Amino acid sequence: MSRALDKPHTLVTPLVAWCAVVAGSGPARAAQHRADHTPTPLEWLIIGAAVLIVAAVLVYTVKYLVRPGETSAAHIKRRILHNGDRQGDHHD
């Protein structure tokens, strides 16, 4: 086995550098990136909408997991359960 294959990071580093150059990033581009970027009002709106959607999905998931609310006699599961009971009576 070659020495380069013994240390996989020696192969990855040039690959990452090449991808950064091709993508137009890299050291020169990274120097232009601001770590203290303040989100714009549109970005806050998108973040807020995403948080509301995730919260609603979480609430409804727990609600319907704990208390499904399928009390109607006409609910489809009643037909399936009753049909299954009738088929279970005919065992030989």
C-alpha positions in Angstrom: 0.0 0.0 0.0 1.3 3.4 -0.8 2.1 6.0 1.9 -0.6 8.4 0.5 -3.2 5.7 1.1 -2.0 5.1 4.7 -3.1 8.7 5.5 -6.5 9.4 3.8 -6.4 13.1 4.8 -3.4 13.6 2.5 -5.7 12.7 -0.4 -8.7 14.7 0.8 -7.0 18.1 1.4 -6.0 18.6 -2.3 -9.5 17.4 -3.4 -11.2 20.0 -1.1 -8.9 22.7 -2.3 -9.6 21.9 -5.9 -13.3 21.9 -5.3 -13.1 25.3 -3.6 -11.2 26.7 -6.6 -13.7 25.3 -9.1 -16.7 26.5 -7.0 -15.2 30.0 -6.8 -14.6 29.9 -3.1 -11.3 29.3 -1.4 -9.1 31.6 0.6 -9.8 34.7 -1.5 -13.5 34.1 -1.4 -13.5 33.1 2.3 -11.9 36.4 3.2 -15.0 38.2 1.8 -17.5 36.2 3.9 -18.8 38.0 7.0 -19.4 35.9 10.1 -21.4 38.7 11.7 -24.1 38.7 8.9 -27.4 40.1 10.3 -30.4 38.4 8.7 -32.6 40.6 6.5 -36.3 41.0 7.2 -37.1 38.5 4.4 -34.7 36.0 6.0 -36.4 36.5 9.4 -39.8 36.0 7.8 -38.6 32.7 6.2 -37.1 31.5 9.5 -40.3 32.5 11.4 -42.5 30.6 8.9 -40.3 27.5 9.1 -40.4 27.6 12.9 -44.2 27.9 12.9 -44.6 25.0 10.5 -42.2 22.8 12.5 -44.0 23.7 15.7 -47.5 23.0 14.2 -46.4 19.6 12.9 -44.9 18.7 16.2 -48.1 19.7 18.1 -50.4 17.9 15.7 -48.2 14.8 15.7 -48.3 14.5 19.4 -52.0 15.3 19.6 -53.0 12.7 17.1 -50.6 10.1 18.5 -51.9 10.5 22.1 -55.6 11.0 21.3 -56.5 10.1 17.7 -60.2 11.1 18.1 -61.6 8.4 15.8 -64.9 8.0 17.7 -67.3 7.9 14.8 -69.0 4.5 14.2 -68.7 5.2 10.5 -65.0 5.5 10.6 -63.1 3.3 8.1 -61.2 1.5 10.9 -64.5 0.3 12.4 -65.4 -1.5 9.1 -62.0 -3.1 8.9 -62.1 -4.2 12.6 -65.6 -5.6 12.3 -64.8 -7.3 9.0 -61.7 -8.9 10.6 -63.8 -10.2 13.5 -66.3 -11.9 11.1 -63.4 -13.5 9.2 -61.9 -14.7 12.4 -65.0 -16.7 13.3 -64.7 -19.1 10.3 -61.6 -21.0 11.3 -61.7 -24.7 10.7 
